[in-house]
Amino acid sequence: MYHGDDEPTEVLHIYVVREVVTPPLLPIVLSVLALSVFLTFGALSPIQQPVARAVIRVPAVPLTIQTFTAQATIIPTGIKVYPATTAHGILTITNGSVISQMLPAELTFISSSGISVMTDAAVFVPAGNANGYGWAQVRAHAVTSGHGGNLSPYSINSVVGSSIYVRNTSSLYGGRDSYSVKYVSSLDKQRALLQARGILLNKSSGLHYPCSESRPRITGVIEITWRCQFVNYHIPAFYHVTAARLSGKNLIIDVWFIPRPARTWVK
């Protein structure tokens, strides 16, 4: 066997090192934000089942009749004005002259209290004679309306010329100052009636036929009574009622519900 000279041997060591590449941050941030929005939307928007709506008719079930009573005070707002009136009375005229006198209408005299009194008509006063004075009477009235025209006897003591004497031997009466009073008008009654009905509407809330109303009693207050026939109804438990109204002896009811999933049969 032949052995040659050994050649020198060189040992090589090879190391494999992976190059580290830094990814960009923008896609990562955008991905995190998109995932957060998706999770938030999913949490706040749960899956809703489909809702169906319907209008159904069911029989109305009568309940016991209930009675409600309400009162409302009638507040008078009507105002009636009574005008002032004028005092009136009789004036006595005496004539001490032998010549008769004719006094015209609307002859004015002043009382001791300063009230003017006017005659209503012309008056003939006969002459005096041996038996006494001639005399006559005439109706008169106070010039100013009101209570001040009511004069006591002999408040007027006047002389016309030299021989005609004018006196009120009796009182002047009937003078009255103007005044106003409140009274209950038809509008006041109607307003109180509407108020009482509003109270009854609150008391009789619920499903019922039109209530019968008693004839209102009117004194210082108005009082009415309602007799109401309430009704009830029965529907399946899965219906949710949104509105109900009477139609004859039935109820028209608006409902919503979640329909049962339909089954599909396949071979």
C-alpha angles and dihedrals in degrees: 000000000000122000118194128198113284113246118223113264124218118207117212122198114203120194123191113212120184113228112238111226116192109222119223115265099219097074090047093051091046091050092051092049093048091050091049092051091048093050092046093050091048092050096046096041107052119187110276123208117231114267124213126200129206144168114228134184119220133171117266112239110214118228130194118300113254128203125215129185129193136179133201128187115241108229111200114226100160114109123202117192120208111201123225116271130217125242116236138182146137128296118205116214123195126191119207093179127094086230120081118233135214113208117198126232121265092034106161129218130184121228125219089259093053097257115142117227123193129199117240098214143009115275134202114220114197122223123264122254142180090290093058144278123337110242143185139173131225134183117248140176138205112262093220119059120229143064092302091074092069101104129188120231117291093015084128116057109157137154124218111202112326104309110028115094122190122196138157102230089181133040127276107229143170098068113139133170118239117264141168133220133195120238138181109262127197088254090057090053092048091049092052091046091054090048092052091048090051090055090050091050089059093046095049099045113149140063112319143134118261108296121238114236125214120225108276117253110221123198121120085324134032118237128190134174130210126202109200130191107210123200137201135196141204125223134162114282095242092065117096112205119221099169140001132190137174122251111177108299093342137073124231106212129189111211141170127205143164109254119226115254112265117242118230116202118207130181 
